[in-house]
């Protein structure tokens, strides 16, 4: 297989995150196989679309059939509005009551679950004449935010009777979508509440990515919220799941070699000499470090790919740089080392990093954005 040296990708730094928009489009097409045809899709683009760049990927999401966007805050919603996206946007988290005016003025829907939210909406209506567009967040067992089931029916009816609020939907969130028993308990609460209120014309969404893929036997929903799988990664799933979607990870992490030199047997590498060369080795340095999201605890435990060959990372990862033993690899200064993604027939998943660190891929995706330029490809 032939590899091209000195990629034509130009950034202000020899390290970047690469986002494959084709992969996102294909992932949506694949995920639609797990969603009822009449069901709407809300794409979760909070935390800058899990580090993928919400404003940059939104045209692809909308062109691929996404109906709504979900964000964590009004500020995240406003970034999309400022970039001229007029699609429906829902703030999935709690919005401060003083910002209800701002949300109404910019056509951003809010999650309501407190009496103070109703009061804020009524005050906004009195001041601006604008109704607060809203979805009611129902807490069925996550114990994070949401109206509790014992108060839910009265709360929903109050909002339905309010002239200051345009109720668009009701939703809940599963704490353990990979656990069938716990999820069925939450669905039972969900169904109990909905059976006592008028849901005609409302968007009902209880399925997150894992629940949608698992295809729980549930009828009280007409919208699903898809997050991680849009970006090509599969969350934990229950044992009864019959089919796993064929997804393509959209994000890669790459860096150009900025220096190559030879170290002698016995030489230490990087801070504290946690790695010492047993033989003469050739060392390549790339400008990616823990300030870029490559956790220092990955030191001496990960690999990169250079021209189709896996090479071990050596020595402590520093704030801005890390080193690799490229002995035997065909590499020159300016060549690219892939830390996450594909090179030739070899791939490295961010799941491998997550396993080493004892965390989840969600967290690591969100970290890879602090200083790294994003490059979008087709």
C-alpha positions as CSV (number, residue, x, y, z in Angstrom):
1,X,0.0,0.0,0.0
2,X,1.3,3.4,-0.9
3,X,1.3,6.3,1.6
4,X,1.6,10.0,0.8
5,X,4.0,12.0,2.9
6,X,3.5,15.5,4.0
7,X,-0.3,15.7,4.0
8,X,-1.7,18.8,2.3
9,X,-3.7,19.6,5.4
10,X,-2.5,23.0,6.7
11,X,-3.2,24.3,10.2
12,X,-1.4,26.8,12.4
13,X,-0.1,23.9,14.4
14,X,1.2,20.5,13.4
15,X,-1.6,18.7,15.3
16,X,-5.3,18.6,14.6
17,X,-8.6,16.8,14.9
18,X,-10.1,15.6,11.7
19,X,-13.8,15.2,11.3
20,X,-15.3,13.0,8.5
21,X,-18.6,14.5,7.5
22,X,-19.3,11.5,5.2
23,X,-19.1,9.3,8.3
24,X,-21.7,11.3,10.1
25,X,-24.1,11.2,7.2
26,X,-23.7,7.5,6.8
27,X,-24.2,7.0,10.5
28,X,-27.5,8.8,10.4
29,X,-28.6,6.7,7.5
30,X,-27.7,3.5,9.4
31,X,-29.4,4.7,12.6
32,X,-32.6,5.4,10.8
33,X,-33.0,1.6,10.4
34,X,-33.5,1.5,14.2
35,X,-36.1,4.2,14.3
36,X,-39.8,4.1,13.4
37,X,-40.3,5.9,10.1
38,X,-42.8,8.3,11.6
39,X,-40.4,9.2,14.4
40,X,-38.6,12.5,14.5
41,X,-34.9,12.6,15.3
42,X,-33.2,15.1,17.8
43,X,-29.4,15.2,17.3
44,X,-27.6,15.9,20.5
45,X,-24.9,18.5,19.8
46,X,-24.1,19.7,23.3
47,X,-20.5,20.2,24.3
48,X,-19.8,21.4,20.8
49,X,-21.2,18.2,19.4
50,X,-19.0,16.0,21.6
51,X,-16.0,17.9,20.3
52,X,-16.9,17.6,16.7
53,X,-18.0,21.2,16.2
54,X,-21.7,21.8,16.4
55,X,-22.0,24.6,13.9
56,X,-19.8,22.8,11.4
57,X,-21.6,19.5,11.4
58,X,-25.2,20.9,11.7
59,X,-25.6,21.3,7.9
60,X,-24.8,17.6,7.5
61,X,-27.1,16.7,10.3
62,X,-30.0,18.6,8.8
63,X,-29.4,17.5,5.3
64,X,-29.4,13.9,6.5
65,X,-32.9,14.2,8.0
66,X,-32.4,15.4,11.6
67,X,-35.4,17.4,12.8
68,X,-34.2,18.9,16.1
69,X,-31.0,19.8,17.8
70,X,-30.3,19.3,21.5
71,X,-27.9,21.5,23.5
72,X,-27.0,21.9,27.1
73,X,-27.4,25.6,27.5
74,X,-28.9,28.7,25.9
75,X,-25.4,29.8,25.0
76,X,-24.9,26.7,23.0
77,X,-28.2,27.3,21.3
78,X,-27.3,30.9,20.5
79,X,-24.1,29.7,18.8
80,X,-26.2,27.8,16.4
81,X,-28.7,30.7,16.0
82,X,-25.7,33.1,15.3
83,X,-24.6,30.8,12.6
84,X,-28.0,31.2,10.9
85,X,-29.5,27.8,11.7
86,X,-33.3,28.2,12.2
87,X,-34.2,24.6,13.0
88,X,-35.9,23.7,16.3
89,X,-33.4,23.8,19.2
90,X,-34.1,22.3,22.7
91,X,-32.0,23.2,25.8
92,X,-31.9,19.8,27.5
93,X,-30.4,21.1,30.7
94,X,-31.7,23.7,33.2
95,X,-31.9,27.3,32.0
96,X,-31.6,30.2,34.5
97,X,-34.9,32.0,34.9
98,X,-33.4,35.3,34.1
99,X,-32.6,34.0,30.6
100,X,-36.1,33.0,29.6
101,X,-36.6,36.3,27.7
102,X,-33.5,35.7,25.7
103,X,-34.6,32.1,24.8
104,X,-38.1,33.3,23.7
105,X,-36.6,36.1,21.6
106,X,-34.3,33.7,19.8
107,X,-36.9,30.9,19.3
108,X,-35.0,28.4,21.6
109,X,-37.1,25.8,23.4
110,X,-36.5,25.2,27.1
111,X,-36.8,22.3,29.5
112,X,-39.3,23.1,32.2
113,X,-39.6,21.2,35.5
114,X,-39.9,23.7,38.4
115,X,-42.7,26.1,39.5
116,X,-40.2,29.0,39.1
117,X,-40.0,28.1,35.4
118,X,-43.7,28.7,34.9
119,X,-43.4,32.0,36.8
120,X,-40.4,33.0,34.6
121,X,-42.3,32.1,31.4
122,X,-45.3,34.2,32.5
123,X,-43.1,37.2,33.3
124,X,-41.5,36.9,29.9
125,X,-44.9,36.8,28.2
126,X,-45.9,39.9,30.2
127,X,-42.8,41.8,29.2
128,X,-42.3,40.7,25.6
129,X,-45.6,39.2,24.5
130,X,-43.6,36.1,23.5
131,X,-44.5,32.6,24.6
132,X,-41.8,30.3,26.0
133,X,-41.5,27.3,23.8
134,X,-41.0,24.3,26.1
135,X,-40.6,20.6,26.7
136,X,-41.4,19.3,30.2
137,X,-38.6,17.2,31.7
138,X,-39.9,14.3,33.7
139,X,-37.6,12.6,36.2
140,X,-38.4,8.9,36.1
141,X,-35.3,7.8,38.0
142,X,-32.2,9.6,36.8
143,X,-32.4,11.8,40.0
144,X,-30.7,14.7,38.2
145,X,-33.2,17.2,37.0
146,X,-36.9,16.9,36.2
147,X,-40.3,17.0,37.8
148,X,-40.9,14.0,40.0
149,X,-43.8,11.7,39.1
150,X,-45.8,12.6,42.2
151,X,-46.0,16.2,41.0
152,X,-45.8,15.5,37.2
153,X,-49.5,15.4,36.3
154,X,-50.4,18.6,38.0
155,X,-47.3,20.3,36.6
156,X,-48.1,19.2,33.1
157,X,-51.7,20.4,33.4
158,X,-50.6,23.8,34.7
159,X,-48.3,24.3,31.8
160,X,-51.0,23.2,29.3
161,X,-53.3,25.8,30.9
162,X,-50.7,28.6,30.8
163,X,-51.2,31.3,28.1
164,X,-47.5,32.1,28.4
165,X,-46.1,28.7,27.4
166,X,-46.2,26.8,24.1
167,X,-45.8,23.2,25.2
168,X,-44.1,21.2,22.5
169,X,-43.2,18.0,24.2
170,X,-42.5,15.9,27.2
171,X,-39.4,13.8,27.8
172,X,-37.4,11.8,30.2
173,X,-33.9,10.3,30.3
174,X,-32.8,6.8,31.1
175,X,-30.1,6.3,33.8
176,X,-29.2,2.8,32.7
177,X,-30.4,2.1,29.2
178,X,-28.0,-0.8,29.1
179,X,-29.9,-2.4,32.0
180,X,-33.3,-3.8,30.9
181,X,-34.8,-4.1,34.4
182,X,-34.0,-0.5,35.5
183,X,-35.1,0.9,32.1
184,X,-38.4,-0.9,32.3
185,X,-39.0,0.6,35.7
186,X,-38.4,4.0,34.3
187,X,-40.7,3.3,31.3
188,X,-43.4,2.2,33.7
189,X,-43.3,5.6,35.5
190,X,-43.2,7.3,32.1
191,X,-46.3,5.5,30.9
192,X,-48.2,6.0,34.2
193,X,-47.7,9.8,34.0
194,X,-48.6,10.0,30.3
195,X,-51.7,8.0,30.7
196,X,-53.1,10.8,33.0
197,X,-52.5,13.8,30.7
198,X,-53.5,14.8,27.2
199,X,-50.5,14.2,24.9
200,X,-52.2,15.0,21.6
201,X,-49.9,16.9,19.3
202,X,-46.9,16.7,21.7
203,X,-43.4,15.3,21.0
204,X,-42.8,12.4,23.4
205,X,-39.1,11.4,23.7
206,X,-37.8,8.9,26.2
207,X,-35.3,6.9,24.0
208,X,-31.7,7.9,24.0
209,X,-29.1,6.3,21.6
210,X,-28.8,3.1,23.6
211,X,-32.5,2.6,24.0
212,X,-33.2,3.3,20.3
213,X,-30.6,0.8,19.2
214,X,-31.8,-1.8,21.6
215,X,-35.4,-1.1,20.5
216,X,-37.2,-1.5,23.8
217,X,-40.9,-2.5,23.3
218,X,-42.4,1.0,23.9
219,X,-45.1,2.9,22.0
220,X,-45.3,6.2,24.0
221,X,-42.7,8.1,21.9
222,X,-42.5,9.8,18.6
223,X,-39.0,11.3,18.7
224,X,-35.6,9.8,19.7
225,X,-32.5,11.6,20.9
226,X,-29.4,10.4,19.2
227,X,-26.0,11.4,20.5
228,X,-22.8,9.2,20.6
229,X,-23.8,7.0,17.7
230,X,-24.1,10.0,15.4
231,X,-20.3,10.3,15.8
232,X,-19.7,6.6,15.1
233,X,-19.5,5.1,18.6
234,X,-21.8,2.6,20.2
235,X,-22.8,3.1,23.8
236,X,-23.3,0.2,26.3
237,X,-26.3,-1.8,25.3
238,X,-28.6,-4.3,27.0
239,X,-28.0,-8.0,26.5
240,X,-31.2,-8.5,24.5
241,X,-30.1,-6.2,21.7
242,X,-30.4,-8.1,18.5
243,X,-28.6,-5.9,16.0
244,X,-25.7,-3.5,16.3
245,X,-25.5,-0.6,13.8
246,X,-22.6,-0.5,11.5
247,X,-21.1,2.9,12.4
248,X,-18.1,4.8,11.3
249,X,-16.1,6.9,13.8
250,X,-16.1,10.5,12.5
251,X,-13.2,11.8,14.6
252,X,-9.5,11.3,14.1
253,X,-6.5,12.8,16.0
254,X,-3.3,13.4,14.1
255,X,0.0,15.1,14.5
256,X,3.0,15.7,12.3
257,X,6.5,14.7,13.3
258,X,8.4,17.8,14.2
259,X,11.7,16.1,15.2
260,X,13.5,12.8,14.7
261,X,16.6,11.8,16.5
262,X,18.5,8.7,17.8
263,X,18.8,7.8,21.4
264,X,21.3,5.4,22.8
265,X,20.8,2.3,24.9
266,X,20.1,3.3,28.5
267,X,18.9,6.8,27.6
268,X,15.8,8.0,29.4
269,X,12.9,9.7,27.6
270,X,10.8,12.6,28.8
271,X,10.1,13.7,32.4
272,X,11.1,11.4,35.2
273,X,12.6,8.9,32.8
274,X,9.6,6.5,33.0
275,X,10.9,5.0,29.8
276,X,14.6,4.0,29.2
277,X,15.8,2.7,25.8
278,X,17.0,-0.9,26.0
279,X,18.7,-0.5,22.6
280,X,19.5,2.3,20.2
281,X,16.2,3.7,19.1
282,X,14.9,6.3,16.7
283,X,12.5,8.8,18.4
284,X,9.9,10.9,16.8
285,X,8.2,13.9,18.5
286,X,4.7,15.2,17.7
287,X,3.1,18.4,19.2
288,X,0.2,16.7,21.0
289,X,0.1,16.6,24.8
290,X,-2.1,16.5,27.8
291,X,-3.2,20.1,27.3
292,X,-4.8,18.8,24.1
293,X,-6.7,16.1,25.8
294,X,-4.1,13.2,25.6
295,X,-4.2,12.3,29.3
296,X,-0.8,11.9,30.9
297,X,-1.9,8.6,32.4
298,X,-1.8,7.2,28.8
299,X,2.0,7.5,28.9
300,X,3.8,4.4,27.7
301,X,0.5,2.6,27.1
302,X,-0.7,3.8,23.7
303,X,0.4,3.5,20.1
304,X,0.3,5.7,17.0
305,X,0.2,4.7,13.4
306,X,2.8,6.0,11.0
307,X,2.6,5.1,7.3
308,X,0.6,1.9,8.1
309,X,2.8,0.7,11.0
310,X,2.0,0.8,14.7
311,X,4.6,2.5,16.8
312,X,4.7,2.7,20.7
313,X,4.4,6.0,22.5
314,X,7.3,6.3,25.0
315,X,8.1,8.4,28.0
316,X,5.7,10.7,29.9
317,X,3.3,12.6,27.8
318,X,4.0,16.3,28.4
319,X,1.8,19.3,28.2
320,X,2.4,20.0,24.6
321,X,4.3,17.0,23.1
322,X,4.8,13.2,23.1
323,X,7.4,10.9,21.7
324,X,7.3,7.6,19.8
325,X,9.8,4.8,19.1
326,X,9.8,4.7,15.3
327,X,12.7,2.3,15.0
328,X,12.1,0.3,11.8
329,X,9.3,2.5,10.6
330,X,9.6,4.4,7.3
331,X,9.2,7.9,8.6
332,X,10.5,11.4,8.0
333,X,10.0,14.8,9.6
334,X,6.7,16.1,8.5
335,X,5.0,12.7,8.2
336,X,1.7,12.2,10.1
337,X,1.3,10.0,13.1
338,X,-2.4,9.0,13.7
339,X,-3.3,8.7,17.4
340,X,-7.0,8.0,16.9
341,X,-8.4,6.9,13.6
342,X,-7.3,4.9,10.6
343,X,-4.1,4.7,8.6
344,X,-4.1,2.1,5.9
345,X,-5.5,-1.2,7.3
346,X,-4.8,-0.3,10.9
347,X,-7.1,1.7,13.2
348,X,-7.0,2.9,16.8
349,X,-10.3,3.6,18.5
350,X,-10.8,6.2,21.3
351,X,-12.4,3.3,23.1
352,X,-8.9,1.9,23.7
353,X,-7.9,5.1,25.5
354,X,-11.1,5.0,27.5
355,X,-10.4,1.4,28.6
356,X,-6.8,2.3,29.8
357,X,-8.1,5.3,31.7
358,X,-11.2,3.6,33.2
359,X,-13.5,6.2,31.8
360,X,-16.0,6.5,28.9
361,X,-15.5,7.5,25.3
362,X,-17.9,10.5,25.7
363,X,-15.5,12.2,28.1
364,X,-12.4,11.8,25.9
365,X,-14.2,13.0,22.8
366,X,-15.1,16.2,24.6
367,X,-11.6,16.8,25.8
368,X,-10.1,16.8,22.3
369,X,-10.9,20.4,21.5
370,X,-9.1,22.8,23.7
371,X,-6.3,23.8,21.4
372,X,-6.6,21.5,18.4
373,X,-7.8,22.9,15.1
374,X,-10.6,20.9,13.5
375,X,-10.3,19.9,9.8
376,X,-13.5,18.7,8.0
377,X,-13.2,16.2,5.2
378,X,-15.5,14.4,2.8
